[in-house]
């Protein structure tokens, strides 16, 4: 049976990233991301906002990009996997941890960013996608293809099925 461990977060960065390098030279960046939801309280009828904090870890090139472009308060889209762990604090008490190991990062918001970054990107941020070709393709009538693109422009429209 197949299994899936995937987390998608859309929230605001709670602090500037802490970037460090392991002895192997691998970059690691840690941030915390706040997500919130709103609900109506049953007793008072007032809207209540519930904020959850998530620890997110980036590795390698994604960690370097996060360290350079992610800032406190910045809205982020993060995809990754959840990882549970345990450690013993200084008082000898065993504590549980929950971390998100990020595989994708997208900077949201204003002009400062908006590029999408993933673990497979070698050159860092991608160039913003061109909106004009997409808008032109959407403006065409359904079933029409741009002239000269497919090679099927001269074929008959009679389809037997």
C-alpha positions in Angstrom: 0.0 0.0 0.0 1.3 3.4 -0.9 1.6 6.2 1.7 1.7 10.0 1.5 3.4 12.4 3.9 2.7 15.9 2.6 2.1 19.2 4.3 1.1 22.4 2.6 1.3 25.6 4.6 0.2 29.1 3.6 1.1 31.6 6.3 3.3 34.4 7.5 6.9 34.0 8.6 7.3 34.6 12.3 11.0 35.3 12.4 13.9 35.8 10.1 15.5 32.5 9.0 18.5 31.1 10.9 20.9 29.7 8.4 23.8 27.5 9.5 26.1 25.0 7.8 26.7 21.4 8.8 30.2 20.0 8.9 29.5 18.4 5.5 28.9 21.9 4.0 25.1 21.4 3.7 23.1 24.6 4.4 20.2 24.4 6.9 17.7 27.2 7.5 14.9 27.2 10.2 11.9 29.5 10.3 8.5 29.5 12.0 5.4 30.0 10.0 2.1 31.1 11.5 -1.2 29.9 10.1 -4.5 31.1 11.5 -8.2 30.1 11.2 -11.3 32.0 12.3 -14.4 30.5 13.8 -17.5 31.7 15.6 -17.5 31.0 19.4 -20.6 29.0 20.3 -21.1 30.7 23.7 -20.4 34.4 22.9 -21.1 34.5 19.2 -17.8 36.4 18.6 -15.3 35.6 16.0 -12.2 33.8 17.5 -8.9 33.6 15.7 -6.8 30.5 16.3 -3.1 30.8 15.4 -0.9 27.8 15.0 2.9 28.0 14.8 4.9 25.5 12.6 8.6 24.9 12.7 9.9 24.6 9.1 13.4 23.4 8.0 15.0 24.0 4.6 18.0 22.2 3.3 20.7 22.8 0.7 20.0 25.4 -2.0 16.5 26.0 -0.7 18.0 26.9 2.7 20.3 29.5 1.1 17.4 31.0 -0.8 15.2 31.2 2.3 18.1 32.9 4.2 18.4 35.5 1.4 14.8 36.3 0.6 12.6 35.2 3.5 12.0 37.9 6.2 9.8 38.2 9.3 6.2 38.9 8.4 6.5 37.8 4.8 3.7 35.6 3.5 4.9 32.2 2.3 3.7 29.0 0.6 5.6 25.9 1.7 5.2 22.3 0.8 7.0 19.5 2.6 6.7 16.5 4.8 6.1 16.2 8.5 8.8 14.8 10.8 8.3 13.8 14.5 11.2 13.6 16.9 12.1 13.5 20.6 14.8 15.1 22.7 15.7 15.4 26.3 15.9 18.9 27.7 18.5 20.1 30.3 16.2 19.1 33.2 16.1 15.5 31.9 12.5 15.8 30.6 11.7 14.0 27.3 10.0 16.4 24.8 8.3 15.7 21.5 9.0 17.8 18.4 7.1 18.3 15.1 9.0 19.8 12.2 8.1 20.4 8.6 10.9 19.5 6.2 10.3 21.8 3.2 10.7 20.7 -0.4 9.1 23.7 -2.0 9.0 27.4 -1.2 7.0 30.2 -2.9 7.4 33.8 -1.8 4.1 35.5 -1.8 3.1 39.2 -1.6 4.5 42.2 -3.3 7.2 43.0 -5.7 9.9 41.6 -3.4 9.4 38.1 -4.6 6.8 35.8 -6.0 9.2 33.3 -7.6 8.7 29.7 -6.9 11.6 27.6 -5.6 11.8 23.9 -5.2 14.5 21.5 -4.1 15.3 20.7 -7.8 15.9 24.3 -8.8 19.6 24.9 -9.4 19.5 28.6 -10.2 17.4 29.8 -7.3 14.3 31.8 -8.0 12.4 31.2 -11.2 11.5 34.1 -13.4 7.9 35.2 -13.0 5.7 33.4 -15.5 4.6 35.4 -18.4 0.9 36.3 -18.2 0.5 37.5 -21.8 0.8 34.1 -23.6 -1.6 32.5 -21.0 -4.1 35.4 -21.4 -3.9 35.1 -25.2 -4.6 31.3 -25.0 -7.5 31.8 -22.7 -9.0 34.5 -25.0 -9.4 32.0 -27.9 -12.6 30.1 -28.4 -12.7 26.6 -26.9 -11.5 24.0 -29.4 -9.4 26.4 -31.3 -5.7 26.1 -31.4 -3.2 28.8 -32.2 -2.3 28.9 -35.9 0.9 27.2 -36.9 1.6 25.7 -33.5 0.2 22.1 -33.9 0.6 21.2 -37.5 -3.0 20.1 -37.6 -4.5 23.4 -38.9 -5.2 22.0 -42.4 -7.1 18.9 -41.2 -10.8 18.5 -41.5 -13.0 19.2 -38.5 -15.0 16.0 -39.2 -14.2 13.7 -36.3 -15.9 10.3 -36.4 -16.4 10.0 -32.6 
